[in-house]
Every structure is written in C-alpha cells, then in structure tokens.
Amino acid sequence: MEGTVQTIDVSAEPQRIYEIAIDLEAYPEWAKGVKSAQVTEVDDQGRPTVADFTIDAMIKEISYTLEYDYDRDNGFGWAARPNNDIAVLEGSYQFNALDNGAGTEVVYALRVEPTFKVPGFLRRQAEKQIVGTALRGLKNQAEASA
C-alpha cells in the first residue's frame, strides 16, 4: 500500500490488542482526534463491517464512513466511502506475536488522499502523525488494561 507504515511493540497479547482495535465505538476514549465512532453494520461474528466516524482534522471537522474487511492474517483493514472531504482513505492493522513471547508487534498502514488540495509532503506528514498517534494510543490502552 502506498502511504505510511509504522510499527510499535506492545506489552500485551495480540488477541487483547485486536479486541481493543476492533472496539470502534471506544475510540473517542483513547484515540486522539476521534470525536465520535458509531458501528452501523456488523458481520455474523459480531465484527464491525461499517462504521461512521467524526474526527478533528485540525483545520476542520471531517466525517466519513469506513468499510472493514477481515481477510488478512492477524489483523483487519478498512477503506472509506468517498465523500466531499476524502477521495481515498484506506488502512490496516496487523498484530504479530513477538518471537520472545513478550508481546506484540503492531503494524499500522494508512493512505489518505483528501479531495481538497494539500501538498504531498504535508499529506505524508499528516499520515505519519495520525499513524504515530494512533499506535501510541493503542499501546497505552492495551498496556493499561493488560
């Protein structure tokens, strides 16, 4: 995937981190910038397949709908339905058990293309900030509840 990919090691089991990451409606409690998250559709296993988000994007508040897929090993992905603000927003989480058994490597990939003009270097910086902030928030949430 084009975009930004970052990793972080978390002192918690992959399943626990997955459970936190998939609890979309709790994101406003720990994911900086997420103002609201509402799951609107789930699959037969109770996993979110469609969710509506509103975020504080610094220059304006942006709302979007994400569609989730679970066809990855050790993780899940998502893509936004295009709207007035977002042309492309796609990402994924992957949760890999560390070889030493001391936790999990979390891999977060994100690609964002807004509909409005943003220089490429600023878009990449924003992606890096979003990914880094999300990984630190997920790590803090997982380790606090481990």
C-alpha positions in Angstrom: 0.0 0.0 0.0 1.2 3.5 -0.8 1.2 5.8 2.2 2.6 5.5 5.7 3.5 2.3 7.5 4.7 2.3 11.1 5.2 -0.4 13.8 5.3 -0.4 17.6 5.9 -3.2 20.1 3.2 -3.6 22.8 3.5 -5.5 26.0 0.1 -7.3 25.5 -1.1 -10.4 23.7 -2.2 -10.0 20.0 -5.8 -11.0 20.8 -6.1 -8.3 23.5 -4.8 -5.6 21.2 -7.1 -6.9 18.4 -10.1 -6.6 20.8 -9.2 -3.0 21.6 -8.6 -2.1 18.0 -11.9 -3.6 16.9 -13.9 -1.9 19.6 -14.5 1.1 17.3 -17.1 2.9 19.5 -14.5 3.2 22.3 -12.0 5.1 20.0 -13.1 8.5 21.3 -11.9 7.4 24.8 -8.3 6.8 23.7 -7.7 7.7 20.1 -6.7 11.4 20.0 -8.7 13.4 17.4 -11.6 10.9 17.2 -14.7 12.8 18.3 -17.3 10.0 17.6 -17.4 6.5 16.2 -20.6 4.5 15.6 -20.8 1.0 14.2 -23.8 0.8 11.8 -23.3 -2.8 10.5 -21.7 -6.0 11.8 -21.0 -9.4 10.3 -22.2 -12.8 11.5 -19.3 -12.9 14.0 -20.3 -9.5 15.5 -17.4 -7.7 14.0 -17.9 -4.2 12.6 -18.2 -4.1 8.8 -19.4 -0.4 8.5 -18.8 2.5 10.9 -19.3 6.2 10.9 -16.5 8.5 12.3 -16.1 12.2 13.0 -12.6 13.4 13.6 -11.0 16.7 14.4 -8.7 17.2 11.4 -7.1 20.4 12.9 -8.3 22.6 10.0 -11.9 21.3 10.1 -14.1 18.5 11.5 -14.4 15.6 9.0 -17.0 12.8 9.0 -16.6 9.6 7.0 -17.8 6.0 6.7 -15.4 3.1 6.8 -16.0 -0.4 5.5 -14.0 -3.1 7.2 -12.6 -6.4 5.9 -11.1 -9.3 7.8 -9.3 -11.2 5.0 -5.9 -10.6 6.5 -3.9 -12.9 8.7 -3.6 -11.5 12.2 -5.5 -8.3 11.5 -8.0 -6.3 9.6 -8.3 -3.5 7.1 -10.6 -0.7 6.1 -11.5 1.7 3.3 -13.6 4.9 3.4 -16.5 5.5 1.2 -15.5 8.6 -0.8 -17.2 11.8 0.3 -16.8 15.6 0.0 -13.6 15.6 2.0 -11.9 12.2 1.4 -11.1 10.8 -2.0 -9.2 7.8 -0.6 -8.7 6.6 3.0 -7.5 3.0 3.4 -5.6 1.3 6.1 -4.9 -1.8 8.1 -3.7 -3.2 11.4 -1.7 -6.3 11.7 -0.9 -7.9 15.1 2.2 -10.2 15.2 3.3 -12.1 18.3 6.9 -11.3 19.2 9.2 -14.3 19.0 10.3 -13.8 22.6 6.7 -14.1 23.7 6.9 -10.7 25.4 4.1 -9.0 23.5 3.0 -8.0 20.0 4.4 -6.0 17.1 1.5 -3.9 15.8 1.8 -2.7 12.2 -0.4 0.2 11.0 -0.6 1.2 7.4 -2.5 4.2 6.2 -3.1 6.1 3.0 -5.1 9.3 2.8 -6.0 11.5 -0.1 -8.3 14.4 0.6 -10.5 15.9 -2.0 -9.0 19.3 -1.4 -5.5 20.4 -2.4 -2.8 19.6 0.1 0.9 19.5 -0.9 2.3 15.9 -1.0 4.8 16.5 1.8 2.1 17.9 4.1 -0.2 14.9 3.4 2.6 12.5 4.2 3.4 14.4 7.4 -0.3 14.2 8.4 -0.4 10.5 7.7 2.7 10.0 9.9 1.2 12.0 12.7 -2.1 10.1 12.5 -0.4 6.7 12.5 2.1 7.5 15.2 -0.6 9.0 17.5 -2.9 6.0 16.9 -0.2 3.5 17.6 0.8 5.2 20.9 -2.8 5.4 21.9 -3.4 1.8 21.2 -0.2 0.8 23.0 -1.2 2.9 26.1 -4.7 1.4 26.1 -3.5 -2.2 25.7 -0.8 -2.0 28.3 -3.1 -0.2 30.8 -5.6 -3.0 30.5 -3.2 -5.9 30.4 
